[in-house]
């Protein structure tokens, strides 16, 4: 279900990353620290946390209490860190993922927030605000989760990892096995699958929250491709960030590989800045967003131009 151009770019980047292994422990440690911060901040922000990235960092690094913020929001940060550590331990053991592990992840996500429901399947009916999908009745949840586990076991053996991770995420939130914390748990589970397959953890950014909800809704209607490609673009962003952090540099990169603003890329290309922006947002052009601005490379624009000629 991954678009051919996106799959090709991801495969090339993963091959480059694999060629650099074993990676520098110091570089990996710095990268993991940054990625954990972004992972926790964005996942919680998607669910409505009002903590800023800086406040999230302060809680993680110092344990300080941020004035004006709820105790729950503080626990959401530290709980998510513990859940990530648990995911990393499962990767280290190459564990076969089961519904038990999903419940353990959820227990960490909700510890000290809702002890009664942490790690426990819901026993009541729930509704998802703003969604057309109605989760199954509570008595169906144990059976559906067992079926989810059986599906995942087969899918991981036979399927493409990014597609499997996206579908596993969707199937889990579709069942909605818990009273609260389903989204955080599903994103942790998604990254567990990706990391086991050799990809870096990939962050769904809160600035893309509306698009994220939209592709999940499309998946509810049976159209999984938008969600798979949405996750694929997050994987590509993570690969770009990882390669930048771990690639040894003894000389400046070629000018064609330097990340430049879209307006600069448009100056010596047949495309306008607006069109390049559209391509970047759709994942059709290799690009990365930093702050409010999209960046690409001249080689990426050239590759897109050549692909168009082949179509």
N, C-alpha and C positions, 0 to 999 in steps of 0.2 A: 503493500500500500504506500510505501515511501515513493515520492516522485523520483524519477530516474536521476535527474540532475542533482537533487539533494542527497540521494543515496550515494552517488558517485563522489560528491565532495566529502561526505562523512567517511567513506571507505578510504579515501586518499589521506585524510587527516589522521584517522586511526592507524593506518599503516605507518605514517611518519612518527606518530607517538610510540608505537610498538618498536620501531627501529631504534628509538632512543633509550629503551629499557636496558639495564636497570637505571631508573631515574635518580637524580641527586636527592638524597634524603633531606638535605636542608631546603632545597627548592620545593620538594613535595610538602614538607612541613609548613612552609610559608603559604603555599597555595591552599592547602587543606584548611588552614586557619581562616583565610579570607573566604573560601567557599562555604565553610560552615556558617560563618556570620551571615553571608548573603542568603544561604539556604533557610536559616532560621528566620531571619527578618522577613523575607518574601513570603514564605509559607504562612507565617502568622499574620502578615498584613493582608493576604488574600482572604483570610477568615475574619478580618475586621480589627485586628490589633492596631492601636494608635501609637505604638512605640516607633520611634524613628530608627534609622540604621545606627546612628551614633548612640542612642539610648540602649539599643540592643547590645552593642559592643560593650558599653559600660557595665551592663548587667553580667555579661559573660566574663569580662576580664577582672572586674572588681567585686561583683556581688552587691554593688550599691543599689539602694532602693531609689527609684526615680520618683520625685515628687509629682503628685497629680495623676499618677498611673496606678491602675488597680493591682492588687496582689495577684489576681489571676493572670494578668498580662506578664508579670514577672515570672510566674511559674511556667507559663507557656514557653518562655525562652529557655529556662534551665531544663525543663522536661524535654524539649525538642533536642537539646544537646545530648541528653542521656539516650534518647531514642536513636540518634545518629550513631552514637558509640555502639549501641546494640546492633544496629544494621552492619556496622563495620566488623563486629565480632562474628556475625553470620557469614560475611564475605570471607573472613580469614579461615573459617571452618568449612567453607564451600558447602554450606548447609542446603539441603533440599527444602525449599520454602513450602510451608504448610499453613493451614488456618491457625494453628497454634502460634506460629511466629507472628502472624498478623495481630492476634490478641495480645501477645507480649508487647509488640510495638505500641498498640493502642493503650495498654496499661501504663506505659511510660509517658505517653503523650498526656494522659489525663490524671496522672498521680498528683496528689495534693490539691487537685481541682475538683474532681468528682470521684472519690474513692469507691462509692457504691457501684458506679458503672464502668470504672476503669478496667479494661480487658474483658468486659462482659458483653455478650450479645444483648441487644435490646429485647425487651419483653412487651413493648407497646408499639402501636402504629405511629409512624412519623410522616410528616409532610415536609417537602423541601420548598421553602419560600421562593416564589418566582419561577419554579420549574414545572413543566407539564408532566414530568415523570412522577409517578407515585410508587415509592418503594414497596416491596412485597410485605405481606403480613408478617408479624414478628415470629410466629410459630414456624414459618418457612425458612427463617434465617439459618439455623444450623445445617439443614439439608443443602441449602443453596451454597453455603460456604464450603461444605465438603465437596460439592460439585465444582466449585471454583478451584479448589486445591487440585482436584483430579485434572481439570482442564489445564491448569498452569503447568503441571508436571509434564503433560504431553506437549504443550505449546513450547516450553523451553527446550525441549529435545528437538522439535521439528521446525520451529518458527524463527523468523528474523528477530533479534533481541529488542530493537527499538519498537517494532510493531507489537511484540509480546508485552513489553513494559507498558505501552500506552493502553492496550486492551485490558491488561490485568488491572490497571488503575481504574478504567471505566467500569469494568465488571464489578469491582469492589464498591465503588460509590453508587453503582446502580442497585446493588443489594442493600447498601446503607446499613451494615450490620450493627452499628452502634448508635446510641442516642446522640452522641456528639463526638467530634474529632475524626470523622470519616475522611475529610479532605486531607488533613495532615497525614493521617495514617496511609492513605492511598499514595500520596506523593513520596513518602518514605519507602513504601513498598516498590513503587516504580523505580526509584533510584537503587534499591537493593538489587533488582533484576538487571539494571544497566551496569552497575559496578561488577556484578558477578560475570557479566559478559565482556569485561575489559574496558568499558567506557568510564569516563569520569562522571561523578555525580552531576546532574544537570538541574539547574534552578529554573522553575517557572516563576517569572518575575511578576510582581504585583501590578506593574504598569500594563501588563497584558491580561489582567484579570477578566475583563469583559470578553475578550477573544477566547480566553480559556473556558469560560462558562458557555460561550457560544458553540465551541467545537464539542464540548461535552453534551450539549443539547442535541447537536447533530448526530452524535453517536447514539443517543437515546432513540433516535429515529432510524437507526440502522446504517447510517453513513459514518463509517469509522475513519475514512481517509483523512478528513480535516484534522482530527485529533492526533492521528499517527504522525502527520507531517508537522503539526504544531510541536509535538514532543521532539521530533527529529530536528527542528530548528533550534530547540533548547539544547539538544545534544551537540549540534554543530557549534553553538556559542561556547559551550563548555570546552570542547576540543580546542577551539581557537585560543581561549584563555589559558588552557593547560600548556599548549605548545609554546605560547609566548613566555610562559613562566619557566619552562624546563629546557628550552632549546639553547645550547651554548652559542654565544655570539662573540666572534673574534673580529668582526668587521660589520659596517653598516649593511643592512639588507639592500638588495637591488631596488631601485626607485619604483619599479613596477609592482613590488610586493609591499610597499609602505601603505599603511592605512591612511586614507585621505577623506576629507569631507565630500559628500555627494556633489556639492556645487563645484568643487575642484575637479572631480572625476568627469562631470558633465562638460567641462570646458573643451576637452579634447576627445569627445566621443560624439556619436550621432544622436545621443539621447539627452533629454532635458533633465534637470535636477528633479522635477516632479515625477517624471517617469521612472527614474532610478529609485526614487523613494518608494514608489508603488511596488517595484520589483523587489526591493529590500524587504518591505513589510510582508510580502507574499512568500519570501524565501527563494524567489526565482533567481535573485542575484546574491552572490556571497557578500554578506555585509554584517556589521556588528553595530549595536547601538551603545553609545557611551553618553550617559546623561540624556540630553534631549536630542542629540545629533546622531545621525547614521553615518557610518564610515564604510568605505569599500576600498578596493585596490584597482589599479589600472589593469592588472592581469585578470581580475574578476570580471571587469567590464568586457575585456577582450574575450574571455571564455564564454560569457553570455552571448556576445555577438556571433561567435563561431557556432554556438549551439543553435541559434536562431536560423542560421544559414542552412543547417543540416535538416531542419524540420520541414 
